[in-house]
Amino acid sequence: MGSTKDKITGMANEAAGNVKQGAGKAVGNEKLQAEGKAQEIKGEGQQAVGKAKAAVKDGAKAASDYANKKL
């Protein structure tokens, strides 16, 4: 996946996880709360992967730009 897609998917998973947690709390369902927390954490991880990919891409572009200026 690309960095943007990872970030978007991560945000969606995080949001869905928060909704599940809230629904689980509202109805007293601990299993649903736990599933929501797991999905939220998964989303946070996906966002981190997306940010890391973007940082690597930006670093590579900066290095390439620098090298091209030196030539």
PDB file of N, CA, C and O in Angstrom, chain B, residues numbered from 101:
ATOM      1  N   MET B 101       0.842  -1.187   0.000  1.00  0.00           N
ATOM      2  CA  MET B 101       0.000   0.000   0.000  1.00  0.00           C
ATOM      3  C   MET B 101       0.877   1.236   0.000  1.00  0.00           C
ATOM      4  O   MET B 101       2.009   1.213   0.484  1.00  0.00           O
ATOM      5  N   GLY B 102       0.347   2.304  -0.543  1.00  0.00           N
ATOM      6  CA  GLY B 102       1.054   3.572  -0.512  1.00  0.00           C
ATOM      7  C   GLY B 102       0.870   4.247   0.834  1.00  0.00           C
ATOM      8  O   GLY B 102       0.009   3.859   1.623  1.00  0.00           O
ATOM      9  N   SER B 103       1.685   5.258   1.088  1.00  0.00           N
ATOM     10  CA  SER B 103       1.635   5.916   2.391  1.00  0.00           C
ATOM     11  C   SER B 103       0.276   6.561   2.660  1.00  0.00           C
ATOM     12  O   SER B 103      -0.234   6.487   3.778  1.00  0.00           O
ATOM     13  N   THR B 104      -0.306   7.187   1.653  1.00  0.00           N
ATOM     14  CA  THR B 104      -1.607   7.835   1.847  1.00  0.00           C
ATOM     15  C   THR B 104      -2.694   6.805   2.123  1.00  0.00           C
ATOM     16  O   THR B 104      -3.539   6.999   2.996  1.00  0.00           O
ATOM     17  N   LYS B 105      -2.664   5.708   1.372  1.00  0.00           N
ATOM     18  CA  LYS B 105      -3.668   4.674   1.574  1.00  0.00           C
ATOM     19  C   LYS B 105      -3.540   4.054   2.965  1.00  0.00           C
ATOM     20  O   LYS B 105      -4.547   3.772   3.615  1.00  0.00           O
ATOM     21  N   ASP B 106      -2.299   3.842   3.424  1.00  0.00           N
ATOM     22  CA  ASP B 106      -2.086   3.312   4.776  1.00  0.00           C
ATOM     23  C   ASP B 106      -2.662   4.259   5.823  1.00  0.00           C
ATOM     24  O   ASP B 106      -3.329   3.833   6.766  1.00  0.00           O
ATOM     25  N   LYS B 107      -2.395   5.550   5.642  1.00  0.00           N
ATOM     26  CA  LYS B 107      -2.896   6.527   6.615  1.00  0.00           C
ATOM     27  C   LYS B 107      -4.423   6.566   6.635  1.00  0.00           C
ATOM     28  O   LYS B 107      -5.028   6.621   7.706  1.00  0.00           O
ATOM     29  N   ILE B 108      -5.045   6.537   5.461  1.00  0.00           N
ATOM     30  CA  ILE B 108      -6.510   6.581   5.384  1.00  0.00           C
ATOM     31  C   ILE B 108      -7.123   5.322   5.979  1.00  0.00           C
ATOM     32  O   ILE B 108      -8.083   5.398   6.747  1.00  0.00           O
ATOM     33  N   THR B 109      -6.570   4.163   5.626  1.00  0.00           N
ATOM     34  CA  THR B 109      -7.069   2.904   6.175  1.00  0.00           C
ATOM     35  C   THR B 109      -6.904   2.895   7.689  1.00  0.00           C
ATOM     36  O   THR B 109      -7.787   2.436   8.415  1.00  0.00           O
ATOM     37  N   GLY B 110      -5.781   3.399   8.157  1.00  0.00           N
ATOM     38  CA  GLY B 110      -5.538   3.467   9.597  1.00  0.00           C
ATOM     39  C   GLY B 110      -6.539   4.352  10.315  1.00  0.00           C
ATOM     40  O   GLY B 110      -7.045   4.001  11.381  1.00  0.00           O
ATOM     41  N   MET B 111      -6.818   5.500   9.721  1.00  0.00           N
ATOM     42  CA  MET B 111      -7.804   6.402  10.338  1.00  0.00           C
ATOM     43  C   MET B 111      -9.182   5.754  10.379  1.00  0.00           C
ATOM     44  O   MET B 111      -9.910   5.892  11.362  1.00  0.00           O
ATOM     45  N   ALA B 112      -9.535   5.049   9.311  1.00  0.00           N
ATOM     46  CA  ALA B 112     -10.845   4.379   9.274  1.00  0.00           C
ATOM     47  C   ALA B 112     -10.919   3.287  10.338  1.00  0.00           C
ATOM     48  O   ALA B 112     -11.927   3.171  11.035  1.00  0.00           O
ATOM     49  N   ASN B 113      -9.868   2.493  10.470  1.00  0.00           N
ATOM     50  CA  ASN B 113      -9.861   1.450  11.489  1.00  0.00           C
ATOM     51  C   ASN B 113      -9.897   2.038  12.890  1.00  0.00           C
ATOM     52  O   ASN B 113     -10.577   1.517  13.774  1.00  0.00           O
ATOM     53  N   GLU B 114      -9.168   3.116  13.087  1.00  0.00           N
ATOM     54  CA  GLU B 114      -9.168   3.758  14.399  1.00  0.00           C
ATOM     55  C   GLU B 114     -10.562   4.286  14.747  1.00  0.00           C
ATOM     56  O   GLU B 114     -11.041   4.110  15.867  1.00  0.00           O
ATOM     57  N   ALA B 115     -11.198   4.929  13.780  1.00  0.00           N
ATOM     58  CA  ALA B 115     -12.546   5.462  14.011  1.00  0.00           C
ATOM     59  C   ALA B 115     -13.544   4.342  14.276  1.00  0.00           C
ATOM     60  O   ALA B 115     -14.362   4.444  15.190  1.00  0.00           O
ATOM     61  N   ALA B 116     -13.483   3.269  13.480  1.00  0.00           N
ATOM     62  CA  ALA B 116     -14.395   2.140  13.681  1.00  0.00           C
ATOM     63  C   ALA B 116     -14.161   1.503  15.046  1.00  0.00           C
ATOM     64  O   ALA B 116     -15.104   1.091  15.721  1.00  0.00           O
ATOM     65  N   GLY B 117     -12.902   1.427  15.439  1.00  0.00           N
ATOM     66  CA  GLY B 117     -12.585   0.871  16.756  1.00  0.00           C
ATOM     67  C   GLY B 117     -13.162   1.702  17.877  1.00  0.00           C
ATOM     68  O   GLY B 117     -13.670   1.165  18.861  1.00  0.00           O
ATOM     69  N   ASN B 118     -13.085   3.010  17.731  1.00  0.00           N
ATOM     70  CA  ASN B 118     -13.660   3.895  18.752  1.00  0.00           C
ATOM     71  C   ASN B 118     -15.169   3.731  18.837  1.00  0.00           C
ATOM     72  O   ASN B 118     -15.742   3.749  19.926  1.00  0.00           O
ATOM     73  N   VAL B 119     -15.812   3.572  17.681  1.00  0.00           N
ATOM     74  CA  VAL B 119     -17.265   3.372  17.667  1.00  0.00           C
ATOM     75  C   VAL B 119     -17.614   2.061  18.361  1.00  0.00           C
ATOM     76  O   VAL B 119     -18.540   2.014  19.171  1.00  0.00           O
ATOM     77  N   LYS B 120     -16.875   0.993  18.048  1.00  0.00           N
ATOM     78  CA  LYS B 120     -17.124  -0.302  18.695  1.00  0.00           C
ATOM     79  C   LYS B 120     -16.942  -0.206  20.203  1.00  0.00           C
ATOM     80  O   LYS B 120     -17.731  -0.762  20.968  1.00  0.00           O
ATOM     81  N   GLN B 121     -15.901   0.500  20.627  1.00  0.00           N
ATOM     82  CA  GLN B 121     -15.676   0.645  22.064  1.00  0.00           C
ATOM     83  C   GLN B 121     -16.842   1.359  22.727  1.00  0.00           C
ATOM     84  O   GLN B 121     -17.319   0.947  23.783  1.00  0.00           O
ATOM     85  N   GLY B 122     -17.292   2.433  22.095  1.00  0.00           N
ATOM     86  CA  GLY B 122     -18.420   3.191  22.648  1.00  0.00           C
ATOM     87  C   GLY B 122     -19.687   2.367  22.700  1.00  0.00           C
ATOM     88  O   GLY B 122     -20.429   2.419  23.681  1.00  0.00           O
ATOM     89  N   ALA B 123     -19.940   1.602  21.642  1.00  0.00           N
ATOM     90  CA  ALA B 123     -21.130   0.749  21.624  1.00  0.00           C
ATOM     91  C   ALA B 123     -21.021  -0.328  22.690  1.00  0.00           C
ATOM     92  O   ALA B 123     -21.997  -0.642  23.371  1.00  0.00           O
ATOM     93  N   GLY B 124     -19.829  -0.890  22.831  1.00  0.00           N
ATOM     94  CA  GLY B 124     -19.630  -1.916  23.851  1.00  0.00           C
ATOM     95  C   GLY B 124     -19.848  -1.382  25.253  1.00  0.00           C
ATOM     96  O   GLY B 124     -20.444  -2.053  26.096  1.00  0.00           O
ATOM     97  N   LYS B 125     -19.361  -0.162  25.503  1.00  0.00           N
ATOM     98  CA  LYS B 125     -19.579   0.460  26.816  1.00  0.00           C
ATOM     99  C   LYS B 125     -21.063   0.727  27.047  1.00  0.00           C
ATOM    100  O   LYS B 125     -21.579   0.515  28.144  1.00  0.00           O
ATOM    101  N   ALA B 126     -21.745   1.198  25.992  1.00  0.00           N
ATOM    102  CA  ALA B 126     -23.158   1.559  26.127  1.00  0.00           C
ATOM    103  C   ALA B 126     -24.030   0.360  26.482  1.00  0.00           C
ATOM    104  O   ALA B 126     -24.990   0.483  27.243  1.00  0.00           O
ATOM    105  N   VAL B 127     -23.686  -0.803  25.922  1.00  0.00           N
ATOM    106  CA  VAL B 127     -24.523  -1.986  26.173  1.00  0.00           C
ATOM    107  C   VAL B 127     -23.890  -2.936  27.185  1.00  0.00           C
ATOM    108  O   VAL B 127     -24.449  -3.990  27.490  1.00  0.00           O
ATOM    109  N   GLY B 128     -22.717  -2.559  27.705  1.00  0.00           N
ATOM    110  CA  GLY B 128     -22.062  -3.399  28.704  1.00  0.00           C
ATOM    111  C   GLY B 128     -21.444  -4.662  28.121  1.00  0.00           C
ATOM    112  O   GLY B 128     -21.374  -5.687  28.800  1.00  0.00           O
ATOM    113  N   ASN B 129     -20.996  -4.599  26.878  1.00  0.00           N
ATOM    114  CA  ASN B 129     -20.416  -5.757  26.202  1.00  0.00           C
ATOM    115  C   ASN B 129     -18.888  -5.600  26.190  1.00  0.00           C
ATOM    116  O   ASN B 129     -18.335  -4.852  25.384  1.00  0.00           O
ATOM    117  N   GLU B 130     -18.223  -6.321  27.100  1.00  0.00           N
ATOM    118  CA  GLU B 130     -16.773  -6.204  27.217  1.00  0.00           C
ATOM    119  C   GLU B 130     -16.046  -6.751  25.988  1.00  0.00           C
ATOM    120  O   GLU B 130     -14.983  -6.249  25.620  1.00  0.00           O
ATOM    121  N   LYS B 131     -16.616  -7.780  25.353  1.00  0.00           N
ATOM    122  CA  LYS B 131     -15.995  -8.350  24.160  1.00  0.00           C
ATOM    123  C   LYS B 131     -15.968  -7.317  23.040  1.00  0.00           C
ATOM    124  O   LYS B 131     -14.952  -7.166  22.361  1.00  0.00           O
ATOM    125  N   LEU B 132     -17.058  -6.616  22.844  1.00  0.00           N
ATOM    126  CA  LEU B 132     -17.132  -5.584  21.807  1.00  0.00           C
ATOM    127  C   LEU B 132     -16.161  -4.447  22.119  1.00  0.00           C
ATOM    128  O   LEU B 132     -15.534  -3.901  21.211  1.00  0.00           O
ATOM    129  N   GLN B 133     -16.035  -4.091  23.383  1.00  0.00           N
ATOM    130  CA  GLN B 133     -15.080  -3.067  23.779  1.00  0.00           C
ATOM    131  C   GLN B 133     -13.655  -3.505  23.439  1.00  0.00           C
ATOM    132  O   GLN B 133     -12.871  -2.714  22.914  1.00  0.00           O
ATOM    133  N   ALA B 134     -13.322  -4.750  23.734  1.00  0.00           N
ATOM    134  CA  ALA B 134     -11.981  -5.272  23.463  1.00  0.00           C
ATOM    135  C   ALA B 134     -11.710  -5.318  21.962  1.00  0.00           C
ATOM    136  O   ALA B 134     -10.616  -4.974  21.514  1.00  0.00           O
ATOM    137  N   GLU B 135     -12.705  -5.742  21.186  1.00  0.00           N
ATOM    138  CA  GLU B 135     -12.551  -5.755  19.723  1.00  0.00           C
ATOM    139  C   GLU B 135     -12.315  -4.339  19.199  1.00  0.00           C
ATOM    140  O   GLU B 135     -11.497  -4.121  18.305  1.00  0.00           O
ATOM    141  N   GLY B 136     -13.040  -3.394  19.765  1.00  0.00           N
ATOM    142  CA  GLY B 136     -12.880  -1.995  19.364  1.00  0.00           C
ATOM    143  C   GLY B 136     -11.498  -1.470  19.690  1.00  0.00           C
ATOM    144  O   GLY B 136     -10.893  -0.759  18.888  1.00  0.00           O
ATOM    145  N   LYS B 137     -10.996  -1.818  20.867  1.00  0.00           N
ATOM    146  CA  LYS B 137      -9.660  -1.370  21.261  1.00  0.00           C
ATOM    147  C   LYS B 137      -8.603  -1.979  20.333  1.00  0.00           C
ATOM    148  O   LYS B 137      -7.665  -1.295  19.923  1.00  0.00           O
ATOM    149  N   ALA B 138      -8.758  -3.260  20.006  1.00  0.00           N
ATOM    150  CA  ALA B 138      -7.818  -3.930  19.106  1.00  0.00           C
ATOM    151  C   ALA B 138      -7.834  -3.270  17.727  1.00  0.00           C
ATOM    152  O   ALA B 138      -6.781  -3.072  17.122  1.00  0.00           O
ATOM    153  N   GLN B 139      -9.018  -2.931  17.234  1.00  0.00           N
ATOM    154  CA  GLN B 139      -9.128  -2.293  15.924  1.00  0.00           C
ATOM    155  C   GLN B 139      -8.532  -0.885  15.959  1.00  0.00           C
ATOM    156  O   GLN B 139      -7.905  -0.443  14.997  1.00  0.00           O
ATOM    157  N   GLU B 140      -8.732  -0.195  17.065  1.00  0.00           N
ATOM    158  CA  GLU B 140      -8.154   1.144  17.211  1.00  0.00           C
ATOM    159  C   GLU B 140      -6.619   1.067  17.167  1.00  0.00           C
ATOM    160  O   GLU B 140      -5.973   1.868  16.492  1.00  0.00           O
ATOM    161  N   ILE B 141      -6.056   0.118  17.875  1.00  0.00           N
ATOM    162  CA  ILE B 141      -4.601  -0.050  17.895  1.00  0.00           C
ATOM    163  C   ILE B 141      -4.081  -0.433  16.512  1.00  0.00           C
ATOM    164  O   ILE B 141      -3.032   0.047  16.083  1.00  0.00           O
ATOM    165  N   LYS B 142      -4.816  -1.298  15.818  1.00  0.00           N
ATOM    166  CA  LYS B 142      -4.442  -1.667  14.451  1.00  0.00           C
ATOM    167  C   LYS B 142      -4.408  -0.421  13.569  1.00  0.00           C
ATOM    168  O   LYS B 142      -3.483  -0.240  12.778  1.00  0.00           O
ATOM    169  N   GLY B 143      -5.407   0.425  13.708  1.00  0.00           N
ATOM    170  CA  GLY B 143      -5.467   1.657  12.920  1.00  0.00           C
ATOM    171  C   GLY B 143      -4.306   2.584  13.222  1.00  0.00           C
ATOM    172  O   GLY B 143      -3.745   3.199  12.315  1.00  0.00           O
ATOM    173  N   GLU B 144      -3.943   2.688  14.493  1.00  0.00           N
ATOM    174  CA  GLU B 144      -2.811   3.527  14.862  1.00  0.00           C
ATOM    175  C   GLU B 144      -1.527   2.999  14.226  1.00  0.00           C
ATOM    176  O   GLU B 144      -0.684   3.770  13.767  1.00  0.00           O
ATOM    177  N   GLY B 145      -1.395   1.676  14.207  1.00  0.00           N
ATOM    178  CA  GLY B 145      -0.219   1.058  13.581  1.00  0.00           C
ATOM    179  C   GLY B 145      -0.170   1.317  12.083  1.00  0.00           C
ATOM    180  O   GLY B 145       0.892   1.598  11.527  1.00  0.00           O
ATOM    181  N   GLN B 146      -1.321   1.221  11.437  1.00  0.00           N
ATOM    182  CA  GLN B 146      -1.373   1.477   9.991  1.00  0.00           C
ATOM    183  C   GLN B 146      -0.998   2.923   9.684  1.00  0.00           C
ATOM    184  O   GLN B 146      -0.302   3.199   8.707  1.00  0.00           O
ATOM    185  N   GLN B 147      -1.461   3.834  10.518  1.00  0.00           N
ATOM    186  CA  GLN B 147      -1.114   5.237  10.308  1.00  0.00           C
ATOM    187  C   GLN B 147       0.385   5.455  10.483  1.00  0.00           C
ATOM    188  O   GLN B 147       0.998   6.222   9.741  1.00  0.00           O
ATOM    189  N   ALA B 148       0.972   4.779  11.467  1.00  0.00           N
ATOM    190  CA  ALA B 148       2.414   4.901  11.691  1.00  0.00           C
ATOM    191  C   ALA B 148       3.196   4.370  10.487  1.00  0.00           C
ATOM    192  O   ALA B 148       4.201   4.959  10.087  1.00  0.00           O
ATOM    193  N   VAL B 149       2.738   3.266   9.915  1.00  0.00           N
ATOM    194  CA  VAL B 149       3.391   2.718   8.723  1.00  0.00           C
ATOM    195  C   VAL B 149       3.301   3.728   7.576  1.00  0.00           C
ATOM    196  O   VAL B 149       4.283   3.963   6.872  1.00  0.00           O
ATOM    197  N   GLY B 150       2.144   4.310   7.397  1.00  0.00           N
ATOM    198  CA  GLY B 150       1.966   5.310   6.340  1.00  0.00           C
ATOM    199  C   GLY B 150       2.875   6.510   6.530  1.00  0.00           C
ATOM    200  O   GLY B 150       3.453   7.013   5.567  1.00  0.00           O
ATOM    201  N   LYS B 151       3.003   6.971   7.767  1.00  0.00           N
ATOM    202  CA  LYS B 151       3.871   8.113   8.047  1.00  0.00           C
ATOM    203  C   LYS B 151       5.339   7.752   7.808  1.00  0.00           C
ATOM    204  O   LYS B 151       6.111   8.567   7.302  1.00  0.00           O
ATOM    205  N   ALA B 152       5.717   6.528   8.176  1.00  0.00           N
ATOM    206  CA  ALA B 152       7.095   6.086   7.947  1.00  0.00           C
ATOM    207  C   ALA B 152       7.397   5.997   6.452  1.00  0.00           C
ATOM    208  O   ALA B 152       8.461   6.421   6.001  1.00  0.00           O
ATOM    209  N   LYS B 153       6.462   5.448   5.694  1.00  0.00           N
ATOM    210  CA  LYS B 153       6.654   5.364   4.243  1.00  0.00           C
ATOM    211  C   LYS B 153       6.808   6.755   3.640  1.00  0.00           C
ATOM    212  O   LYS B 153       7.655   6.971   2.773  1.00  0.00           O
ATOM    213  N   ALA B 154       5.995   7.691   4.095  1.00  0.00           N
ATOM    214  CA  ALA B 154       6.071   9.053   3.573  1.00  0.00           C
ATOM    215  C   ALA B 154       7.415   9.687   3.928  1.00  0.00           C
ATOM    216  O   ALA B 154       8.002  10.399   3.113  1.00  0.00           O
ATOM    217  N   ALA B 155       7.900   9.431   5.134  1.00  0.00           N
ATOM    218  CA  ALA B 155       9.181   9.995   5.552  1.00  0.00           C
ATOM    219  C   ALA B 155      10.324   9.439   4.708  1.00  0.00           C
ATOM    220  O   ALA B 155      11.224  10.178   4.310  1.00  0.00           O
ATOM    221  N   VAL B 156      10.285   8.132   4.436  1.00  0.00           N
ATOM    222  CA  VAL B 156      11.320   7.515   3.602  1.00  0.00           C
ATOM    223  C   VAL B 156      11.273   8.098   2.196  1.00  0.00           C
ATOM    224  O   VAL B 156      12.306   8.418   1.609  1.00  0.00           O
ATOM    225  N   LYS B 157      10.069   8.232   1.667  1.00  0.00           N
ATOM    226  CA  LYS B 157       9.907   8.794   0.317  1.00  0.00           C
ATOM    227  C   LYS B 157      10.420  10.232   0.267  1.00  0.00           C
ATOM    228  O   LYS B 157      11.109  10.617  -0.678  1.00  0.00           O
ATOM    229  N   ASP B 158      10.084  11.019   1.280  1.00  0.00           N
ATOM    230  CA  ASP B 158      10.545  12.407   1.322  1.00  0.00           C
ATOM    231  C   ASP B 158      12.063  12.480   1.441  1.00  0.00           C
ATOM    232  O   ASP B 158      12.699  13.324   0.810  1.00  0.00           O
ATOM    233  N   GLY B 159      12.640  11.599   2.248  1.00  0.00           N
ATOM    234  CA  GLY B 159      14.091  11.573   2.415  1.00  0.00           C
ATOM    235  C   GLY B 159      14.796  11.188   1.126  1.00  0.00           C
ATOM    236  O   GLY B 159      15.822  11.769   0.774  1.00  0.00           O
ATOM    237  N   ALA B 160      14.247  10.214   0.428  1.00  0.00           N
ATOM    238  CA  ALA B 160      14.834   9.786  -0.837  1.00  0.00           C
ATOM    239  C   ALA B 160      14.754  10.898  -1.872  1.00  0.00           C
ATOM    240  O   ALA B 160      15.691  11.108  -2.643  1.00  0.00           O
ATOM    241  N   LYS B 161      13.634  11.605  -1.886  1.00  0.00           N
ATOM    242  CA  LYS B 161      13.480  12.718  -2.836  1.00  0.00           C
ATOM    243  C   LYS B 161      14.469  13.833  -2.509  1.00  0.00           C
ATOM    244  O   LYS B 161      15.078  14.409  -3.410  1.00  0.00           O
ATOM    245  N   ALA B 162      14.626  14.134  -1.236  1.00  0.00           N
ATOM    246  CA  ALA B 162      15.554  15.185  -0.834  1.00  0.00           C
ATOM    247  C   ALA B 162      16.987  14.805  -1.217  1.00  0.00           C
ATOM    248  O   ALA B 162      17.748  15.649  -1.691  1.00  0.00           O
ATOM    249  N   ALA B 163      17.354  13.535  -1.013  1.00  0.00           N
ATOM    250  CA  ALA B 163      18.692  13.077  -1.376  1.00  0.00           C
ATOM    251  C   ALA B 163      18.895  13.148  -2.887  1.00  0.00           C
ATOM    252  O   ALA B 163      19.962  13.535  -3.363  1.00  0.00           O
ATOM    253  N   SER B 164      17.873  12.774  -3.623  1.00  0.00           N
ATOM    254  CA  SER B 164      17.950  12.827  -5.088  1.00  0.00           C
ATOM    255  C   SER B 164      18.080  14.271  -5.575  1.00  0.00           C
ATOM    256  O   SER B 164      18.880  14.567  -6.463  1.00  0.00           O
ATOM    257  N   ASP B 165      17.296  15.153  -4.993  1.00  0.00           N
ATOM    258  CA  ASP B 165      17.370  16.571  -5.367  1.00  0.00           C
ATOM    259  C   ASP B 165      18.754  17.134  -5.068  1.00  0.00           C
ATOM    260  O   ASP B 165      19.313  17.880  -5.872  1.00  0.00           O
ATOM    261  N   TYR B 166      19.300  16.778  -3.921  1.00  0.00           N
ATOM    262  CA  TYR B 166      20.626  17.253  -3.532  1.00  0.00           C
ATOM    263  C   TYR B 166      21.686  16.732  -4.509  1.00  0.00           C
ATOM    264  O   TYR B 166      22.559  17.477  -4.954  1.00  0.00           O
ATOM    265  N   ALA B 167      21.589  15.435  -4.833  1.00  0.00           N
ATOM    266  CA  ALA B 167      22.554  14.834  -5.754  1.00  0.00           C
ATOM    267  C   ALA B 167      22.464  15.489  -7.130  1.00  0.00           C
ATOM    268  O   ALA B 167      23.489  15.735  -7.765  1.00  0.00           O
ATOM    269  N   ASN B 168      21.270  15.768  -7.586  1.00  0.00           N
ATOM    270  CA  ASN B 168      21.099  16.396  -8.910  1.00  0.00           C
ATOM    271  C   ASN B 168      21.656  17.813  -8.941  1.00  0.00           C
ATOM    272  O   ASN B 168      22.158  18.253  -9.975  1.00  0.00           O
ATOM    273  N   LYS B 169      21.575  18.532  -7.828  1.00  0.00           N
ATOM    274  CA  LYS B 169      22.125  19.892  -7.764  1.00  0.00           C
ATOM    275  C   LYS B 169      23.657  19.855  -7.804  1.00  0.00           C
ATOM    276  O   LYS B 169      24.294  20.760  -8.343  1.00  0.00           O
ATOM    277  N   LYS B 170      24.239  18.794  -7.225  1.00  0.00           N
ATOM    278  CA  LYS B 170      25.699  18.694  -7.175  1.00  0.00           C
ATOM    279  C   LYS B 170      26.292  18.299  -8.512  1.00  0.00           C
ATOM    280  O   LYS B 170      27.477  18.530  -8.752  1.00  0.00           O
ATOM    281  N   LEU B 171      25.489  17.704  -9.395  1.00  0.00           N
ATOM    282  CA  LEU B 171      25.993  17.269 -10.697  1.00  0.00           C
ATOM    283  C   LEU B 171      26.043  18.402 -11.615  1.00  0.00           C
ATOM    284  O   LEU B 171      26.441  18.244 -12.769  1.00  0.00           O
TER     285      LEU B 171
END
